[in-house]
Amino acid sequence: MADFFIKIYTFLNKTFDISAYAVEEKGLFNPLAQSGNKDLLGFLKSILSGLQPILLVIIIIVFAYTGFKLVSAKQKDNPESISKAKNSIIFVLIGAFIILSGPSIIDFVQSVLESIGISTTQK
């Protein structure tokens, strides 16, 4: 069993360059600085801005599916199915609002933290 873990470790060492995360003279290396962001909130904002186009496509597909469910429920004239489809559309719209306003939420959190005296940027 130990040989298996040794093989995995050597494979990962050869595949990925982990020397970038080694200890420098002044302390630990900050991997966030490589992406141009020295703080966690900036890193999250850059990840979210990269994921937003993908999530927007998913939102459109799910919204079309829930619209189809609503139309088919109205054709069957089933009140329970209609209410479930309306709730699904509401949840899709709430999720779309949260995803699309993500960078604004991060900016709001950053401004609140700075207003109470907590620095969000690394010096």
Backbone as JSON Lines, residues from 0, in Angstrom:
{"i":0,"aa":"M","n":[0.82,-1.19,0.0],"ca":[0.0,0.0,0.0],"c":[0.86,1.25,0.0]}
{"i":1,"aa":"A","n":[1.98,1.2,0.72],"ca":[2.87,2.36,0.77],"c":[3.47,2.62,-0.61]}
{"i":2,"aa":"D","n":[3.73,1.59,-1.37],"ca":[4.27,1.77,-2.72],"c":[3.3,2.53,-3.6]}
{"i":3,"aa":"F","n":[2.01,2.28,-3.42],"ca":[0.99,2.97,-4.19],"c":[1.03,4.48,-3.93]}
{"i":4,"aa":"F","n":[1.13,4.87,-2.66],"ca":[1.19,6.28,-2.31],"c":[2.49,6.93,-2.79]}
{"i":5,"aa":"I","n":[3.56,6.18,-2.75],"ca":[4.84,6.7,-3.24],"c":[4.77,6.94,-4.74]}
{"i":6,"aa":"K","n":[4.13,6.02,-5.47],"ca":[3.98,6.19,-6.92],"c":[3.1,7.4,-7.23]}
{"i":7,"aa":"I","n":[2.04,7.57,-6.48],"ca":[1.17,8.75,-6.7],"c":[1.94,10.03,-6.41]}
{"i":8,"aa":"Y","n":[2.7,10.03,-5.31],"ca":[3.47,11.23,-4.95],"c":[4.5,11.57,-6.02]}
{"i":9,"aa":"T","n":[5.21,10.58,-6.51],"ca":[6.22,10.86,-7.54],"c":[5.57,11.3,-8.84]}
{"i":10,"aa":"F","n":[4.42,10.71,-9.19],"ca":[3.7,11.13,-10.38],"c":[3.28,12.6,-10.27]}
{"i":11,"aa":"L","n":[2.72,12.98,-9.12],"ca":[2.29,14.37,-8.93],"c":[3.48,15.32,-8.93]}
{"i":12,"aa":"N","n":[4.59,14.9,-8.36],"ca":[5.79,15.74,-8.38],"c":[6.29,15.97,-9.8]}
{"i":13,"aa":"K","n":[6.24,14.93,-10.63],"ca":[6.7,15.08,-12.0],"c":[5.71,15.86,-12.85]}
{"i":14,"aa":"T","n":[4.42,15.7,-12.56],"ca":[3.39,16.33,-13.38],"c":[3.22,17.81,-13.05]}
{"i":15,"aa":"F","n":[3.15,18.13,-11.78],"ca":[2.9,19.5,-11.36],"c":[4.16,20.08,-10.73]}
{"i":16,"aa":"D","n":[4.42,21.34,-11.05],"ca":[5.58,22.01,-10.49],"c":[5.18,22.59,-9.14]}
{"i":17,"aa":"I","n":[5.54,21.88,-8.07],"ca":[5.19,22.37,-6.75],"c":[6.31,23.18,-6.13]}
{"i":18,"aa":"S","n":[7.37,23.43,-6.88],"ca":[8.46,24.23,-6.34],"c":[8.06,25.68,-6.18]}
{"i":19,"aa":"A","n":[7.01,26.13,-6.86],"ca":[6.55,27.5,-6.73],"c":[5.96,27.78,-5.36]}
{"i":20,"aa":"Y","n":[5.56,26.73,-4.65],"ca":[4.95,26.9,-3.34],"c":[5.94,26.65,-2.21]}
{"i":21,"aa":"A","n":[7.2,26.62,-2.55],"ca":[8.21,26.38,-1.53],"c":[8.37,27.62,-0.65]}
{"i":22,"aa":"V","n":[9.02,27.43,0.46],"ca":[9.23,28.52,1.41],"c":[10.32,29.44,0.86]}
{"i":23,"aa":"E","n":[10.02,30.75,0.83],"ca":[11.01,31.72,0.39],"c":[11.79,32.23,1.59]}
{"i":24,"aa":"E","n":[12.7,33.15,1.34],"ca":[13.52,33.68,2.42],"c":[12.7,34.46,3.44]}
{"i":25,"aa":"K","n":[11.7,35.18,2.99],"ca":[10.92,36.04,3.88],"c":[9.72,35.32,4.49]}
{"i":26,"aa":"G","n":[9.43,34.12,4.11],"ca":[8.27,33.41,4.64],"c":[7.64,32.54,3.58]}
{"i":27,"aa":"L","n":[6.37,32.26,3.75],"ca":[5.68,31.4,2.81],"c":[5.34,32.16,1.53]}
{"i":28,"aa":"F","n":[5.31,31.45,0.45],"ca":[4.98,32.01,-0.86],"c":[3.47,32.18,-0.96]}
{"i":29,"aa":"N","n":[3.03,33.29,-1.51],"ca":[1.6,33.55,-1.69],"c":[1.19,33.16,-3.1]}
{"i":30,"aa":"P","n":[0.46,32.05,-3.28],"ca":[0.08,31.62,-4.62],"c":[-0.95,32.55,-5.27]}
{"i":31,"aa":"L","n":[-1.67,33.35,-4.48],"ca":[-2.63,34.28,-5.05],"c":[-1.95,35.41,-5.79]}
{"i":32,"aa":"A","n":[-0.72,35.74,-5.42],"ca":[-0.02,36.84,-6.06],"c":[0.32,36.53,-7.51]}
{"i":33,"aa":"Q","n":[0.42,35.26,-7.87],"ca":[0.71,34.9,-9.26],"c":[-0.43,35.27,-10.19]}
{"i":34,"aa":"S","n":[-1.65,35.28,-9.67],"ca":[-2.8,35.6,-10.51],"c":[-3.04,37.1,-10.58]}
{"i":35,"aa":"G","n":[-2.19,37.9,-9.96],"ca":[-2.37,39.35,-9.97],"c":[-3.19,39.85,-8.81]}
{"i":36,"aa":"N","n":[-3.69,38.97,-7.99],"ca":[-4.48,39.34,-6.83],"c":[-3.72,38.96,-5.58]}
{"i":37,"aa":"K","n":[-3.59,39.92,-4.67],"ca":[-2.87,39.63,-3.44],"c":[-3.82,39.38,-2.28]}
{"i":38,"aa":"D","n":[-5.1,39.43,-2.53],"ca":[-6.06,39.19,-1.46],"c":[-7.1,38.18,-1.92]}
{"i":39,"aa":"L","n":[-7.78,37.58,-0.95],"ca":[-8.74,36.52,-1.24],"c":[-9.96,37.04,-1.98]}
{"i":40,"aa":"L","n":[-10.43,38.24,-1.62],"ca":[-11.62,38.77,-2.28],"c":[-11.36,39.06,-3.76]}
{"i":41,"aa":"G","n":[-10.18,39.57,-4.09],"ca":[-9.83,39.79,-5.49],"c":[-9.72,38.49,-6.26]}
{"i":42,"aa":"F","n":[-9.19,37.48,-5.59],"ca":[-9.08,36.16,-6.21],"c":[-10.47,35.58,-6.49]}
{"i":43,"aa":"L","n":[-11.39,35.7,-5.52],"ca":[-12.75,35.21,-5.72],"c":[-13.46,35.98,-6.83]}
{"i":44,"aa":"K","n":[-13.19,37.28,-6.9],"ca":[-13.81,38.1,-7.95],"c":[-13.33,37.67,-9.33]}
{"i":45,"aa":"S","n":[-12.04,37.37,-9.46],"ca":[-11.52,36.94,-10.76],"c":[-12.05,35.56,-11.14]}
{"i":46,"aa":"I","n":[-12.21,34.66,-10.18],"ca":[-12.8,33.35,-10.46],"c":[-14.24,33.51,-10.9]}
{"i":47,"aa":"L","n":[-14.99,34.35,-10.18],"ca":[-16.4,34.54,-10.51],"c":[-16.58,35.19,-11.87]}
{"i":48,"aa":"S","n":[-15.7,36.12,-12.21],"ca":[-15.82,36.75,-13.53],"c":[-15.51,35.76,-14.65]}
{"i":49,"aa":"G","n":[-14.69,34.78,-14.37],"ca":[-14.42,33.74,-15.36],"c":[-15.56,32.73,-15.48]}
{"i":50,"aa":"L","n":[-16.26,32.48,-14.38],"ca":[-17.34,31.51,-14.38],"c":[-18.68,32.08,-14.83]}
{"i":51,"aa":"Q","n":[-18.83,33.39,-14.8],"ca":[-20.13,33.99,-15.11],"c":[-20.65,33.66,-16.5]}
{"i":52,"aa":"P","n":[-19.85,33.67,-17.56],"ca":[-20.41,33.29,-18.87],"c":[-20.94,31.86,-18.92]}
{"i":53,"aa":"I","n":[-20.23,30.95,-18.27],"ca":[-20.67,29.56,-18.23],"c":[-21.97,29.44,-17.44]}
{"i":54,"aa":"L","n":[-22.01,30.11,-16.29],"ca":[-23.2,30.05,-15.46],"c":[-24.39,30.73,-16.13]}
{"i":55,"aa":"L","n":[-24.13,31.75,-16.93],"ca":[-25.21,32.43,-17.64],"c":[-25.86,31.49,-18.66]}
{"i":56,"aa":"V","n":[-25.06,30.7,-19.34],"ca":[-25.61,29.72,-20.28],"c":[-26.45,28.69,-19.53]}
{"i":57,"aa":"I","n":[-25.96,28.23,-18.39],"ca":[-26.71,27.26,-17.59],"c":[-28.02,27.86,-17.1]}
{"i":58,"aa":"I","n":[-28.0,29.14,-16.7],"ca":[-29.22,29.81,-16.25],"c":[-30.24,29.86,-17.37]}
{"i":59,"aa":"I","n":[-29.8,30.18,-18.57],"ca":[-30.72,30.27,-19.71],"c":[-31.35,28.9,-20.0]}
{"i":60,"aa":"I","n":[-30.54,27.84,-19.95],"ca":[-31.06,26.5,-20.21],"c":[-32.07,26.09,-19.15]}
{"i":61,"aa":"V","n":[-31.75,26.34,-17.88],"ca":[-32.66,25.97,-16.79],"c":[-33.92,26.8,-16.84]}
{"i":62,"aa":"F","n":[-33.79,28.08,-17.19],"ca":[-34.97,28.94,-17.29],"c":[-35.89,28.46,-18.42]}
{"i":63,"aa":"A","n":[-35.32,28.06,-19.54],"ca":[-36.13,27.53,-20.64],"c":[-36.81,26.22,-20.23]}
{"i":64,"aa":"Y","n":[-36.11,25.39,-19.5],"ca":[-36.69,24.12,-19.04],"c":[-37.85,24.36,-18.09]}
{"i":65,"aa":"T","n":[-37.67,25.29,-17.14],"ca":[-38.76,25.58,-16.21],"c":[-39.94,26.24,-16.92]}
{"i":66,"aa":"G","n":[-39.67,27.04,-17.93],"ca":[-40.76,27.61,-18.73],"c":[-41.52,26.53,-19.46]}
{"i":67,"aa":"F","n":[-40.8,25.54,-19.98],"ca":[-41.46,24.4,-20.63],"c":[-42.31,23.63,-19.63]}
{"i":68,"aa":"K","n":[-41.79,23.45,-18.41],"ca":[-42.57,22.77,-17.38],"c":[-43.85,23.54,-17.05]}
{"i":69,"aa":"L","n":[-43.78,24.87,-17.02],"ca":[-44.95,25.68,-16.73],"c":[-46.0,25.56,-17.84]}
{"i":70,"aa":"V","n":[-45.55,25.61,-19.08],"ca":[-46.48,25.49,-20.21],"c":[-47.15,24.12,-20.22]}
{"i":71,"aa":"S","n":[-46.36,23.07,-20.0],"ca":[-46.94,21.73,-20.01],"c":[-47.87,21.51,-18.82]}
{"i":72,"aa":"A","n":[-47.59,22.16,-17.68],"ca":[-48.47,22.04,-16.52],"c":[-49.78,22.77,-16.77]}
{"i":73,"aa":"K","n":[-49.73,23.89,-17.46],"ca":[-50.96,24.62,-17.77],"c":[-51.81,23.86,-18.77]}
{"i":74,"aa":"Q","n":[-51.19,23.11,-19.67],"ca":[-51.95,22.31,-20.62],"c":[-52.67,21.17,-19.92]}
{"i":75,"aa":"K","n":[-52.03,20.6,-18.9],"ca":[-52.65,19.5,-18.15],"c":[-53.69,20.02,-17.15]}
{"i":76,"aa":"D","n":[-53.66,21.32,-16.88],"ca":[-54.57,21.96,-15.95],"c":[-54.47,21.33,-14.56]}
{"i":77,"aa":"N","n":[-53.21,21.14,-14.12],"ca":[-52.95,20.58,-12.79],"c":[-52.41,21.7,-11.9]}
{"i":78,"aa":"P","n":[-53.18,22.15,-10.9],"ca":[-52.74,23.29,-10.07],"c":[-51.46,23.0,-9.29]}
{"i":79,"aa":"E","n":[-51.28,21.75,-8.88],"ca":[-50.07,21.43,-8.13],"c":[-48.83,21.56,-9.01]}
{"i":80,"aa":"S","n":[-48.88,21.09,-10.22],"ca":[-47.76,21.2,-11.16],"c":[-47.49,22.65,-11.53]}
{"i":81,"aa":"I","n":[-48.55,23.43,-11.66],"ca":[-48.39,24.85,-11.99],"c":[-47.66,25.58,-10.87]}
{"i":82,"aa":"S","n":[-48.03,25.31,-9.62],"ca":[-47.37,25.98,-8.5],"c":[-45.91,25.54,-8.38]}
{"i":83,"aa":"K","n":[-45.63,24.26,-8.64],"ca":[-44.23,23.8,-8.6],"c":[-43.41,24.48,-9.69]}
{"i":84,"aa":"A","n":[-43.99,24.62,-10.88],"ca":[-43.26,25.26,-11.98],"c":[-43.03,26.74,-11.69]}
{"i":85,"aa":"K","n":[-44.03,27.41,-11.1],"ca":[-43.84,28.82,-10.74],"c":[-42.77,28.99,-9.68]}
{"i":86,"aa":"N","n":[-42.74,28.09,-8.7],"ca":[-41.68,28.14,-7.68],"c":[-40.31,27.89,-8.3]}
{"i":87,"aa":"S","n":[-40.24,26.98,-9.26],"ca":[-38.97,26.72,-9.93],"c":[-38.47,27.95,-10.67]}
{"i":88,"aa":"I","n":[-39.38,28.66,-11.34],"ca":[-38.99,29.88,-12.05],"c":[-38.51,30.94,-11.07]}
{"i":89,"aa":"I","n":[-39.17,31.05,-9.93],"ca":[-38.74,32.03,-8.92],"c":[-37.34,31.68,-8.42]}
{"i":90,"aa":"F","n":[-37.08,30.38,-8.16],"ca":[-35.76,29.99,-7.68],"c":[-34.68,30.22,-8.74]}
{"i":91,"aa":"V","n":[-35.0,30.0,-9.99],"ca":[-34.03,30.27,-11.06],"c":[-33.72,31.76,-11.13]}
{"i":92,"aa":"L","n":[-34.72,32.6,-11.0],"ca":[-34.5,34.04,-11.04],"c":[-33.68,34.51,-9.84]}
{"i":93,"aa":"I","n":[-33.94,33.96,-8.66],"ca":[-33.14,34.32,-7.47],"c":[-31.69,33.88,-7.66]}
{"i":94,"aa":"G","n":[-31.49,32.67,-8.16],"ca":[-30.13,32.2,-8.4],"c":[-29.41,33.03,-9.44]}
{"i":95,"aa":"A","n":[-30.12,33.43,-10.5],"ca":[-29.51,34.27,-11.53],"c":[-29.12,35.62,-10.96]}
{"i":96,"aa":"F","n":[-29.97,36.17,-10.1],"ca":[-29.64,37.46,-9.48],"c":[-28.39,37.34,-8.62]}
{"i":97,"aa":"I","n":[-28.29,36.28,-7.83],"ca":[-27.12,36.1,-6.96],"c":[-25.86,35.9,-7.79]}
{"i":98,"aa":"I","n":[-25.93,35.09,-8.83],"ca":[-24.74,34.83,-9.65],"c":[-24.3,36.08,-10.4]}
{"i":99,"aa":"L","n":[-25.25,36.8,-10.98],"ca":[-24.88,37.97,-11.77],"c":[-24.46,39.16,-10.91]}
{"i":100,"aa":"S","n":[-24.91,39.2,-9.66],"ca":[-24.51,40.3,-8.79],"c":[-23.36,39.9,-7.87]}
{"i":101,"aa":"G","n":[-22.7,38.79,-8.16],"ca":[-21.59,38.3,-7.33],"c":[-20.46,39.29,-7.14]}
{"i":102,"aa":"P","n":[-19.94,39.91,-8.22],"ca":[-18.87,40.9,-8.01],"c":[-19.31,42.09,-7.15]}
{"i":103,"aa":"S","n":[-20.56,42.5,-7.28],"ca":[-21.06,43.59,-6.45],"c":[-21.16,43.17,-4.99]}
{"i":104,"aa":"I","n":[-21.54,41.93,-4.76],"ca":[-21.6,41.42,-3.38],"c":[-20.2,41.38,-2.78]}
{"i":105,"aa":"I","n":[-19.22,40.96,-3.56],"ca":[-17.84,40.92,-3.08],"c":[-17.34,42.33,-2.78]}
{"i":106,"aa":"D","n":[-17.65,43.3,-3.66],"ca":[-17.26,44.69,-3.39],"c":[-17.93,45.22,-2.12]}
{"i":107,"aa":"F","n":[-19.18,44.85,-1.9],"ca":[-19.89,45.27,-0.69],"c":[-19.23,44.7,0.55]}
{"i":108,"aa":"V","n":[-18.89,43.42,0.53],"ca":[-18.22,42.79,1.67],"c":[-16.88,43.45,1.93]}
{"i":109,"aa":"Q","n":[-16.15,43.76,0.86],"ca":[-14.85,44.4,1.0],"c":[-15.0,45.79,1.61]}
{"i":110,"aa":"S","n":[-16.0,46.56,1.17],"ca":[-16.19,47.9,1.73],"c":[-16.64,47.84,3.18]}
{"i":111,"aa":"V","n":[-17.45,46.86,3.55],"ca":[-17.86,46.72,4.94],"c":[-16.67,46.36,5.81]}
{"i":112,"aa":"L","n":[-15.82,45.45,5.34],"ca":[-14.64,45.08,6.11],"c":[-13.69,46.26,6.28]}
{"i":113,"aa":"E","n":[-13.52,47.05,5.22],"ca":[-12.63,48.21,5.32],"c":[-13.23,49.29,6.21]}
{"i":114,"aa":"S","n":[-14.56,49.42,6.23],"ca":[-15.18,50.45,7.07],"c":[-15.07,50.13,8.55]}
{"i":115,"aa":"I","n":[-14.96,48.85,8.91],"ca":[-14.8,48.52,10.32],"c":[-13.33,48.37,10.71]}
{"i":116,"aa":"G","n":[-12.44,48.67,9.76],"ca":[-11.02,48.71,10.08],"c":[-10.24,47.46,9.75]}
{"i":117,"aa":"I","n":[-10.79,46.55,9.0],"ca":[-10.07,45.35,8.61],"c":[-9.55,45.53,7.19]}
{"i":118,"aa":"S","n":[-8.24,45.47,7.03],"ca":[-7.63,45.64,5.71],"c":[-7.81,44.37,4.91]}
{"i":119,"aa":"T","n":[-8.26,44.52,3.68],"ca":[-8.47,43.35,2.83],"c":[-7.35,43.17,1.81]}
{"i":120,"aa":"T","n":[-6.42,44.09,1.73],"ca":[-5.3,43.96,0.8],"c":[-4.04,43.65,1.54]}
{"i":121,"aa":"Q","n":[-3.18,42.88,0.89],"ca":[-1.91,42.5,1.51],"c":[-0.89,43.59,1.25]}
{"i":122,"aa":"K","n":[-0.07,43.9,2.22],"ca":[0.95,44.95,2.07],"c":[2.22,44.41,1.51]}
